[in-house]
């Protein structure tokens, strides 16, 4: 799993956030080998975005982010990818801990 994370970061991989499984907002329908990677990365990327603090938002609680993924399974996310992500939780949590960003340090200028 760590090798996959590293490869995706090095390649600057981007997924299409406008392609939903329910067909409501398809800009293009992803097919082929790249499509499954896009669907896997969509789950991981959304989870990371929700659970990481940003300058414009607080981090969500892990439980709320998991609920969001489960609620979106079958519409925004591939249900098999959500299940696989959650079934691999021990590995996901290890990677999350390893790459967790330090809290920003505020300084007065």
Secondary structure, DSSP 8 states (H G I E B T S, - for coil): -HHHHHHHHHTT----TT--TTSTT-SS---SHHHHHHHHHHHHHHHHHHHS-BTTB----HHHHHHHHHHHBTTTB-HHHHHHHHHTHHHHHHHHHHH----------
